[in-house]
């Protein structure tokens, strides 16, 4: 997965936040977390949804049976770095990650699944509840 992510990260940075292929037209950010065990910085491209002054990210892992590593990392170390692009420039900022719960989590996941139906497929593939995390500046 690292080589796959590295190519997306490189394309994201080279094109001010825009990528092609299966992610073309999908809002993405680069999320850098601190490894829960290693303390090393880990950057991952993740799908996002802007919601007012916060950015929501979804720990779908494409419907895999377990949460992605980046989710475990931000639970242990909720201060993260976000790179967000608009096609002309990339803005980099520090954010605090806060997992959503209950009705708010359900409502935001349903909104994402409505906008990007693949997220409904991801939830159908797994028995776990896919976490939704709000990133606040």
Chimera marker file (.cmm) of the C-alpha trace (Angstrom):
<marker_set name="trace">
<marker id="1" x="0.000" y="0.000" z="0.000" r="1" g="1" b="0" radius="0.5"/>
<marker id="2" x="2.883" y="2.370" z="0.698" r="1" g="1" b="0" radius="0.5"/>
<marker id="3" x="4.007" y="2.508" z="-2.949" r="1" g="1" b="0" radius="0.5"/>
<marker id="4" x="0.385" y="3.168" z="-3.999" r="1" g="1" b="0" radius="0.5"/>
<marker id="5" x="0.066" y="5.947" z="-1.397" r="1" g="1" b="0" radius="0.5"/>
<marker id="6" x="3.450" y="7.407" z="-2.349" r="1" g="1" b="0" radius="0.5"/>
<marker id="7" x="2.314" y="7.832" z="-5.970" r="1" g="1" b="0" radius="0.5"/>
<marker id="8" x="-0.915" y="9.557" z="-4.904" r="1" g="1" b="0" radius="0.5"/>
<marker id="9" x="0.966" y="11.816" z="-2.476" r="1" g="1" b="0" radius="0.5"/>
<marker id="10" x="3.450" y="12.768" z="-5.184" r="1" g="1" b="0" radius="0.5"/>
<marker id="11" x="0.649" y="13.540" z="-7.666" r="1" g="1" b="0" radius="0.5"/>
<marker id="12" x="-1.297" y="15.508" z="-5.024" r="1" g="1" b="0" radius="0.5"/>
<marker id="13" x="1.708" y="17.695" z="-4.218" r="1" g="1" b="0" radius="0.5"/>
<marker id="14" x="2.694" y="18.161" z="-7.870" r="1" g="1" b="0" radius="0.5"/>
<marker id="15" x="-0.830" y="19.266" z="-8.846" r="1" g="1" b="0" radius="0.5"/>
<marker id="16" x="-1.831" y="21.460" z="-5.887" r="1" g="1" b="0" radius="0.5"/>
<marker id="17" x="-4.146" y="18.849" z="-4.440" r="1" g="1" b="0" radius="0.5"/>
<marker id="18" x="-5.610" y="17.354" z="-7.603" r="1" g="1" b="0" radius="0.5"/>
<marker id="19" x="-5.203" y="13.683" z="-8.514" r="1" g="1" b="0" radius="0.5"/>
<marker id="20" x="-6.495" y="11.514" z="-11.324" r="1" g="1" b="0" radius="0.5"/>
<marker id="21" x="-7.301" y="7.857" z="-11.706" r="1" g="1" b="0" radius="0.5"/>
<marker id="22" x="-9.862" y="6.378" z="-9.333" r="1" g="1" b="0" radius="0.5"/>
<marker id="23" x="-9.714" y="9.514" z="-7.142" r="1" g="1" b="0" radius="0.5"/>
<marker id="24" x="-10.323" y="12.054" z="-9.899" r="1" g="1" b="0" radius="0.5"/>
<marker id="25" x="-12.955" y="14.521" z="-8.768" r="1" g="1" b="0" radius="0.5"/>
<marker id="26" x="-12.972" y="13.181" z="-5.205" r="1" g="1" b="0" radius="0.5"/>
<marker id="27" x="-11.967" y="15.565" z="-2.429" r="1" g="1" b="0" radius="0.5"/>
<marker id="28" x="-8.745" y="14.373" z="-0.800" r="1" g="1" b="0" radius="0.5"/>
<marker id="29" x="-6.348" y="15.678" z="1.783" r="1" g="1" b="0" radius="0.5"/>
<marker id="30" x="-2.969" y="14.455" z="2.907" r="1" g="1" b="0" radius="0.5"/>
<marker id="31" x="-3.159" y="13.558" z="6.582" r="1" g="1" b="0" radius="0.5"/>
<marker id="32" x="0.062" y="13.238" z="8.553" r="1" g="1" b="0" radius="0.5"/>
<marker id="33" x="-0.221" y="11.433" z="11.866" r="1" g="1" b="0" radius="0.5"/>
<marker id="34" x="2.359" y="10.446" z="14.455" r="1" g="1" b="0" radius="0.5"/>
<marker id="35" x="2.844" y="6.693" z="14.714" r="1" g="1" b="0" radius="0.5"/>
<marker id="36" x="1.278" y="5.334" z="17.907" r="1" g="1" b="0" radius="0.5"/>
<marker id="37" x="4.143" y="2.884" z="18.462" r="1" g="1" b="0" radius="0.5"/>
<marker id="38" x="7.001" y="4.383" z="16.458" r="1" g="1" b="0" radius="0.5"/>
<marker id="39" x="6.515" y="8.116" z="16.886" r="1" g="1" b="0" radius="0.5"/>
<marker id="40" x="7.338" y="8.482" z="13.174" r="1" g="1" b="0" radius="0.5"/>
<marker id="41" x="5.405" y="10.842" z="10.916" r="1" g="1" b="0" radius="0.5"/>
<marker id="42" x="3.076" y="8.940" z="8.562" r="1" g="1" b="0" radius="0.5"/>
<marker id="43" x="1.336" y="10.629" z="5.623" r="1" g="1" b="0" radius="0.5"/>
<marker id="44" x="-1.734" y="9.146" z="3.944" r="1" g="1" b="0" radius="0.5"/>
<marker id="45" x="-4.106" y="10.428" z="1.274" r="1" g="1" b="0" radius="0.5"/>
<marker id="46" x="-7.635" y="10.291" z="2.681" r="1" g="1" b="0" radius="0.5"/>
<marker id="47" x="-11.077" y="11.141" z="1.352" r="1" g="1" b="0" radius="0.5"/>
<marker id="48" x="-12.602" y="14.138" z="3.038" r="1" g="1" b="0" radius="0.5"/>
<marker id="49" x="-15.730" y="16.201" z="3.349" r="1" g="1" b="0" radius="0.5"/>
<marker id="50" x="-15.653" y="19.865" z="4.279" r="1" g="1" b="0" radius="0.5"/>
<marker id="51" x="-18.240" y="20.721" z="6.896" r="1" g="1" b="0" radius="0.5"/>
<marker id="52" x="-18.137" y="24.377" z="7.868" r="1" g="1" b="0" radius="0.5"/>
<marker id="53" x="-14.837" y="25.153" z="9.558" r="1" g="1" b="0" radius="0.5"/>
<marker id="54" x="-13.860" y="21.519" z="9.943" r="1" g="1" b="0" radius="0.5"/>
<marker id="55" x="-12.771" y="18.735" z="7.620" r="1" g="1" b="0" radius="0.5"/>
<marker id="56" x="-14.223" y="15.265" z="8.072" r="1" g="1" b="0" radius="0.5"/>
<marker id="57" x="-12.251" y="12.126" z="7.230" r="1" g="1" b="0" radius="0.5"/>
<marker id="58" x="-13.530" y="8.570" z="7.046" r="1" g="1" b="0" radius="0.5"/>
<marker id="59" x="-11.544" y="5.561" z="8.298" r="1" g="1" b="0" radius="0.5"/>
<marker id="60" x="-13.133" y="3.246" z="5.732" r="1" g="1" b="0" radius="0.5"/>
<marker id="61" x="-10.029" y="1.315" z="4.648" r="1" g="1" b="0" radius="0.5"/>
<marker id="62" x="-12.192" y="0.412" z="1.612" r="1" g="1" b="0" radius="0.5"/>
<marker id="63" x="-14.413" y="-1.722" z="3.846" r="1" g="1" b="0" radius="0.5"/>
<marker id="64" x="-11.599" y="-3.846" z="5.279" r="1" g="1" b="0" radius="0.5"/>
<marker id="65" x="-12.336" y="-5.714" z="8.531" r="1" g="1" b="0" radius="0.5"/>
<marker id="66" x="-10.013" y="-3.456" z="10.562" r="1" g="1" b="0" radius="0.5"/>
<marker id="67" x="-9.441" y="0.270" z="10.920" r="1" g="1" b="0" radius="0.5"/>
<marker id="68" x="-6.578" y="1.852" z="8.953" r="1" g="1" b="0" radius="0.5"/>
<marker id="69" x="-3.340" y="2.479" z="10.834" r="1" g="1" b="0" radius="0.5"/>
<marker id="70" x="-3.729" y="6.251" z="10.510" r="1" g="1" b="0" radius="0.5"/>
<marker id="71" x="-6.915" y="6.052" z="12.595" r="1" g="1" b="0" radius="0.5"/>
<marker id="72" x="-5.113" y="4.257" z="15.456" r="1" g="1" b="0" radius="0.5"/>
<marker id="73" x="-2.320" y="6.827" z="15.200" r="1" g="1" b="0" radius="0.5"/>
<marker id="74" x="-4.615" y="9.836" z="15.572" r="1" g="1" b="0" radius="0.5"/>
<marker id="75" x="-6.408" y="8.247" z="18.525" r="1" g="1" b="0" radius="0.5"/>
<marker id="76" x="-3.041" y="8.016" z="20.285" r="1" g="1" b="0" radius="0.5"/>
<marker id="77" x="-1.811" y="11.412" z="19.044" r="1" g="1" b="0" radius="0.5"/>
<marker id="78" x="-4.694" y="13.680" z="17.979" r="1" g="1" b="0" radius="0.5"/>
<marker id="79" x="-2.507" y="16.543" z="16.761" r="1" g="1" b="0" radius="0.5"/>
<marker id="80" x="-2.167" y="16.035" z="13.000" r="1" g="1" b="0" radius="0.5"/>
<marker id="81" x="-0.929" y="17.902" z="9.935" r="1" g="1" b="0" radius="0.5"/>
<marker id="82" x="-3.290" y="18.486" z="7.028" r="1" g="1" b="0" radius="0.5"/>
<marker id="83" x="-2.370" y="19.352" z="3.447" r="1" g="1" b="0" radius="0.5"/>
<marker id="84" x="-5.393" y="20.614" z="1.520" r="1" g="1" b="0" radius="0.5"/>
<marker id="85" x="-5.248" y="21.714" z="-2.116" r="1" g="1" b="0" radius="0.5"/>
<marker id="86" x="-7.607" y="23.518" z="-4.456" r="1" g="1" b="0" radius="0.5"/>
<marker id="87" x="-5.812" y="23.027" z="-7.778" r="1" g="1" b="0" radius="0.5"/>
<marker id="88" x="-3.863" y="26.277" z="-7.462" r="1" g="1" b="0" radius="0.5"/>
<marker id="89" x="-2.103" y="25.927" z="-4.094" r="1" g="1" b="0" radius="0.5"/>
<marker id="90" x="-1.714" y="23.619" z="-1.124" r="1" g="1" b="0" radius="0.5"/>
<marker id="91" x="-2.387" y="24.890" z="2.373" r="1" g="1" b="0" radius="0.5"/>
<marker id="92" x="-0.654" y="23.060" z="5.218" r="1" g="1" b="0" radius="0.5"/>
<marker id="93" x="-1.905" y="23.428" z="8.774" r="1" g="1" b="0" radius="0.5"/>
<marker id="94" x="-2.010" y="21.716" z="12.149" r="1" g="1" b="0" radius="0.5"/>
<marker id="95" x="-5.338" y="20.305" z="13.297" r="1" g="1" b="0" radius="0.5"/>
<marker id="96" x="-6.819" y="18.398" z="16.202" r="1" g="1" b="0" radius="0.5"/>
<marker id="97" x="-8.574" y="15.120" z="15.386" r="1" g="1" b="0" radius="0.5"/>
<marker id="98" x="-11.834" y="14.395" z="17.208" r="1" g="1" b="0" radius="0.5"/>
<marker id="99" x="-13.769" y="11.182" z="16.439" r="1" g="1" b="0" radius="0.5"/>
<marker id="100" x="-17.504" y="11.731" z="15.989" r="1" g="1" b="0" radius="0.5"/>
<marker id="101" x="-19.961" y="9.529" z="17.848" r="1" g="1" b="0" radius="0.5"/>
<marker id="102" x="-23.613" y="8.604" z="17.866" r="1" g="1" b="0" radius="0.5"/>
<marker id="103" x="-26.102" y="10.491" z="15.739" r="1" g="1" b="0" radius="0.5"/>
<marker id="104" x="-23.545" y="13.021" z="14.517" r="1" g="1" b="0" radius="0.5"/>
<marker id="105" x="-21.256" y="10.263" z="13.235" r="1" g="1" b="0" radius="0.5"/>
<marker id="106" x="-24.190" y="8.491" z="11.573" r="1" g="1" b="0" radius="0.5"/>
<marker id="107" x="-25.449" y="11.696" z="9.936" r="1" g="1" b="0" radius="0.5"/>
<marker id="108" x="-22.033" y="12.670" z="8.571" r="1" g="1" b="0" radius="0.5"/>
<marker id="109" x="-21.308" y="9.173" z="7.256" r="1" g="1" b="0" radius="0.5"/>
<marker id="110" x="-24.715" y="9.090" z="5.542" r="1" g="1" b="0" radius="0.5"/>
<marker id="111" x="-23.962" y="12.471" z="3.966" r="1" g="1" b="0" radius="0.5"/>
<marker id="112" x="-20.625" y="11.206" z="2.636" r="1" g="1" b="0" radius="0.5"/>
<marker id="113" x="-22.276" y="8.024" z="1.299" r="1" g="1" b="0" radius="0.5"/>
<marker id="114" x="-24.887" y="10.142" z="-0.469" r="1" g="1" b="0" radius="0.5"/>
<marker id="115" x="-22.193" y="12.294" z="-2.105" r="1" g="1" b="0" radius="0.5"/>
<marker id="116" x="-19.816" y="9.374" z="-2.776" r="1" g="1" b="0" radius="0.5"/>
<marker id="117" x="-21.850" y="6.120" z="-3.030" r="1" g="1" b="0" radius="0.5"/>
<marker id="118" x="-18.694" y="3.997" z="-2.764" r="1" g="1" b="0" radius="0.5"/>
<marker id="119" x="-18.802" y="4.778" z="0.976" r="1" g="1" b="0" radius="0.5"/>
<marker id="120" x="-22.117" y="2.922" z="1.291" r="1" g="1" b="0" radius="0.5"/>
<marker id="121" x="-20.367" y="-0.027" z="-0.376" r="1" g="1" b="0" radius="0.5"/>
<marker id="122" x="-17.463" y="0.206" z="2.082" r="1" g="1" b="0" radius="0.5"/>
<marker id="123" x="-19.843" y="0.032" z="5.060" r="1" g="1" b="0" radius="0.5"/>
<marker id="124" x="-21.679" y="-2.932" z="3.505" r="1" g="1" b="0" radius="0.5"/>
<marker id="125" x="-18.368" y="-4.827" z="3.163" r="1" g="1" b="0" radius="0.5"/>
<marker id="126" x="-17.535" y="-4.742" z="6.867" r="1" g="1" b="0" radius="0.5"/>
<marker id="127" x="-19.195" y="-5.449" z="10.192" r="1" g="1" b="0" radius="0.5"/>
<marker id="128" x="-17.301" y="-2.651" z="11.945" r="1" g="1" b="0" radius="0.5"/>
<marker id="129" x="-18.694" y="0.858" z="12.217" r="1" g="1" b="0" radius="0.5"/>
<marker id="130" x="-16.498" y="3.035" z="10.014" r="1" g="1" b="0" radius="0.5"/>
<marker id="131" x="-15.179" y="5.935" z="12.102" r="1" g="1" b="0" radius="0.5"/>
<marker id="132" x="-15.719" y="9.550" z="11.096" r="1" g="1" b="0" radius="0.5"/>
<marker id="133" x="-13.162" y="12.020" z="12.431" r="1" g="1" b="0" radius="0.5"/>
<marker id="134" x="-13.459" y="15.806" z="12.509" r="1" g="1" b="0" radius="0.5"/>
<marker id="135" x="-10.278" y="17.808" z="11.984" r="1" g="1" b="0" radius="0.5"/>
<marker id="136" x="-10.306" y="21.221" z="13.679" r="1" g="1" b="0" radius="0.5"/>
<marker id="137" x="-7.708" y="23.950" z="13.162" r="1" g="1" b="0" radius="0.5"/>
<link id1="1" id2="2" r="1" g="1" b="0" radius="0.2"/>
<link id1="2" id2="3" r="1" g="1" b="0" radius="0.2"/>
<link id1="3" id2="4" r="1" g="1" b="0" radius="0.2"/>
<link id1="4" id2="5" r="1" g="1" b="0" radius="0.2"/>
<link id1="5" id2="6" r="1" g="1" b="0" radius="0.2"/>
<link id1="6" id2="7" r="1" g="1" b="0" radius="0.2"/>
<link id1="7" id2="8" r="1" g="1" b="0" radius="0.2"/>
<link id1="8" id2="9" r="1" g="1" b="0" radius="0.2"/>
<link id1="9" id2="10" r="1" g="1" b="0" radius="0.2"/>
<link id1="10" id2="11" r="1" g="1" b="0" radius="0.2"/>
<link id1="11" id2="12" r="1" g="1" b="0" radius="0.2"/>
<link id1="12" id2="13" r="1" g="1" b="0" radius="0.2"/>
<link id1="13" id2="14" r="1" g="1" b="0" radius="0.2"/>
<link id1="14" id2="15" r="1" g="1" b="0" radius="0.2"/>
<link id1="15" id2="16" r="1" g="1" b="0" radius="0.2"/>
<link id1="16" id2="17" r="1" g="1" b="0" radius="0.2"/>
<link id1="17" id2="18" r="1" g="1" b="0" radius="0.2"/>
<link id1="18" id2="19" r="1" g="1" b="0" radius="0.2"/>
<link id1="19" id2="20" r="1" g="1" b="0" radius="0.2"/>
<link id1="20" id2="21" r="1" g="1" b="0" radius="0.2"/>
<link id1="21" id2="22" r="1" g="1" b="0" radius="0.2"/>
<link id1="22" id2="23" r="1" g="1" b="0" radius="0.2"/>
<link id1="23" id2="24" r="1" g="1" b="0" radius="0.2"/>
<link id1="24" id2="25" r="1" g="1" b="0" radius="0.2"/>
<link id1="25" id2="26" r="1" g="1" b="0" radius="0.2"/>
<link id1="26" id2="27" r="1" g="1" b="0" radius="0.2"/>
<link id1="27" id2="28" r="1" g="1" b="0" radius="0.2"/>
<link id1="28" id2="29" r="1" g="1" b="0" radius="0.2"/>
<link id1="29" id2="30" r="1" g="1" b="0" radius="0.2"/>
<link id1="30" id2="31" r="1" g="1" b="0" radius="0.2"/>
<link id1="31" id2="32" r="1" g="1" b="0" radius="0.2"/>
<link id1="32" id2="33" r="1" g="1" b="0" radius="0.2"/>
<link id1="33" id2="34" r="1" g="1" b="0" radius="0.2"/>
<link id1="34" id2="35" r="1" g="1" b="0" radius="0.2"/>
<link id1="35" id2="36" r="1" g="1" b="0" radius="0.2"/>
<link id1="36" id2="37" r="1" g="1" b="0" radius="0.2"/>
<link id1="37" id2="38" r="1" g="1" b="0" radius="0.2"/>
<link id1="38" id2="39" r="1" g="1" b="0" radius="0.2"/>
<link id1="39" id2="40" r="1" g="1" b="0" radius="0.2"/>
<link id1="40" id2="41" r="1" g="1" b="0" radius="0.2"/>
<link id1="41" id2="42" r="1" g="1" b="0" radius="0.2"/>
<link id1="42" id2="43" r="1" g="1" b="0" radius="0.2"/>
<link id1="43" id2="44" r="1" g="1" b="0" radius="0.2"/>
<link id1="44" id2="45" r="1" g="1" b="0" radius="0.2"/>
<link id1="45" id2="46" r="1" g="1" b="0" radius="0.2"/>
<link id1="46" id2="47" r="1" g="1" b="0" radius="0.2"/>
<link id1="47" id2="48" r="1" g="1" b="0" radius="0.2"/>
<link id1="48" id2="49" r="1" g="1" b="0" radius="0.2"/>
<link id1="49" id2="50" r="1" g="1" b="0" radius="0.2"/>
<link id1="50" id2="51" r="1" g="1" b="0" radius="0.2"/>
<link id1="51" id2="52" r="1" g="1" b="0" radius="0.2"/>
<link id1="52" id2="53" r="1" g="1" b="0" radius="0.2"/>
<link id1="53" id2="54" r="1" g="1" b="0" radius="0.2"/>
<link id1="54" id2="55" r="1" g="1" b="0" radius="0.2"/>
<link id1="55" id2="56" r="1" g="1" b="0" radius="0.2"/>
<link id1="56" id2="57" r="1" g="1" b="0" radius="0.2"/>
<link id1="57" id2="58" r="1" g="1" b="0" radius="0.2"/>
<link id1="58" id2="59" r="1" g="1" b="0" radius="0.2"/>
<link id1="59" id2="60" r="1" g="1" b="0" radius="0.2"/>
<link id1="60" id2="61" r="1" g="1" b="0" radius="0.2"/>
<link id1="61" id2="62" r="1" g="1" b="0" radius="0.2"/>
<link id1="62" id2="63" r="1" g="1" b="0" radius="0.2"/>
<link id1="63" id2="64" r="1" g="1" b="0" radius="0.2"/>
<link id1="64" id2="65" r="1" g="1" b="0" radius="0.2"/>
<link id1="65" id2="66" r="1" g="1" b="0" radius="0.2"/>
<link id1="66" id2="67" r="1" g="1" b="0" radius="0.2"/>
<link id1="67" id2="68" r="1" g="1" b="0" radius="0.2"/>
<link id1="68" id2="69" r="1" g="1" b="0" radius="0.2"/>
<link id1="69" id2="70" r="1" g="1" b="0" radius="0.2"/>
<link id1="70" id2="71" r="1" g="1" b="0" radius="0.2"/>
<link id1="71" id2="72" r="1" g="1" b="0" radius="0.2"/>
<link id1="72" id2="73" r="1" g="1" b="0" radius="0.2"/>
<link id1="73" id2="74" r="1" g="1" b="0" radius="0.2"/>
<link id1="74" id2="75" r="1" g="1" b="0" radius="0.2"/>
<link id1="75" id2="76" r="1" g="1" b="0" radius="0.2"/>
<link id1="76" id2="77" r="1" g="1" b="0" radius="0.2"/>
<link id1="77" id2="78" r="1" g="1" b="0" radius="0.2"/>
<link id1="78" id2="79" r="1" g="1" b="0" radius="0.2"/>
<link id1="79" id2="80" r="1" g="1" b="0" radius="0.2"/>
<link id1="80" id2="81" r="1" g="1" b="0" radius="0.2"/>
<link id1="81" id2="82" r="1" g="1" b="0" radius="0.2"/>
<link id1="82" id2="83" r="1" g="1" b="0" radius="0.2"/>
<link id1="83" id2="84" r="1" g="1" b="0" radius="0.2"/>
<link id1="84" id2="85" r="1" g="1" b="0" radius="0.2"/>
<link id1="85" id2="86" r="1" g="1" b="0" radius="0.2"/>
<link id1="86" id2="87" r="1" g="1" b="0" radius="0.2"/>
<link id1="87" id2="88" r="1" g="1" b="0" radius="0.2"/>
<link id1="88" id2="89" r="1" g="1" b="0" radius="0.2"/>
<link id1="89" id2="90" r="1" g="1" b="0" radius="0.2"/>
<link id1="90" id2="91" r="1" g="1" b="0" radius="0.2"/>
<link id1="91" id2="92" r="1" g="1" b="0" radius="0.2"/>
<link id1="92" id2="93" r="1" g="1" b="0" radius="0.2"/>
<link id1="93" id2="94" r="1" g="1" b="0" radius="0.2"/>
<link id1="94" id2="95" r="1" g="1" b="0" radius="0.2"/>
<link id1="95" id2="96" r="1" g="1" b="0" radius="0.2"/>
<link id1="96" id2="97" r="1" g="1" b="0" radius="0.2"/>
<link id1="97" id2="98" r="1" g="1" b="0" radius="0.2"/>
<link id1="98" id2="99" r="1" g="1" b="0" radius="0.2"/>
<link id1="99" id2="100" r="1" g="1" b="0" radius="0.2"/>
<link id1="100" id2="101" r="1" g="1" b="0" radius="0.2"/>
<link id1="101" id2="102" r="1" g="1" b="0" radius="0.2"/>
<link id1="102" id2="103" r="1" g="1" b="0" radius="0.2"/>
<link id1="103" id2="104" r="1" g="1" b="0" radius="0.2"/>
<link id1="104" id2="105" r="1" g="1" b="0" radius="0.2"/>
<link id1="105" id2="106" r="1" g="1" b="0" radius="0.2"/>
<link id1="106" id2="107" r="1" g="1" b="0" radius="0.2"/>
<link id1="107" id2="108" r="1" g="1" b="0" radius="0.2"/>
<link id1="108" id2="109" r="1" g="1" b="0" radius="0.2"/>
<link id1="109" id2="110" r="1" g="1" b="0" radius="0.2"/>
<link id1="110" id2="111" r="1" g="1" b="0" radius="0.2"/>
<link id1="111" id2="112" r="1" g="1" b="0" radius="0.2"/>
<link id1="112" id2="113" r="1" g="1" b="0" radius="0.2"/>
<link id1="113" id2="114" r="1" g="1" b="0" radius="0.2"/>
<link id1="114" id2="115" r="1" g="1" b="0" radius="0.2"/>
<link id1="115" id2="116" r="1" g="1" b="0" radius="0.2"/>
<link id1="116" id2="117" r="1" g="1" b="0" radius="0.2"/>
<link id1="117" id2="118" r="1" g="1" b="0" radius="0.2"/>
<link id1="118" id2="119" r="1" g="1" b="0" radius="0.2"/>
<link id1="119" id2="120" r="1" g="1" b="0" radius="0.2"/>
<link id1="120" id2="121" r="1" g="1" b="0" radius="0.2"/>
<link id1="121" id2="122" r="1" g="1" b="0" radius="0.2"/>
<link id1="122" id2="123" r="1" g="1" b="0" radius="0.2"/>
<link id1="123" id2="124" r="1" g="1" b="0" radius="0.2"/>
<link id1="124" id2="125" r="1" g="1" b="0" radius="0.2"/>
<link id1="125" id2="126" r="1" g="1" b="0" radius="0.2"/>
<link id1="126" id2="127" r="1" g="1" b="0" radius="0.2"/>
<link id1="127" id2="128" r="1" g="1" b="0" radius="0.2"/>
<link id1="128" id2="129" r="1" g="1" b="0" radius="0.2"/>
<link id1="129" id2="130" r="1" g="1" b="0" radius="0.2"/>
<link id1="130" id2="131" r="1" g="1" b="0" radius="0.2"/>
<link id1="131" id2="132" r="1" g="1" b="0" radius="0.2"/>
<link id1="132" id2="133" r="1" g="1" b="0" radius="0.2"/>
<link id1="133" id2="134" r="1" g="1" b="0" radius="0.2"/>
<link id1="134" id2="135" r="1" g="1" b="0" radius="0.2"/>
<link id1="135" id2="136" r="1" g="1" b="0" radius="0.2"/>
<link id1="136" id2="137" r="1" g="1" b="0" radius="0.2"/>
</marker_set>
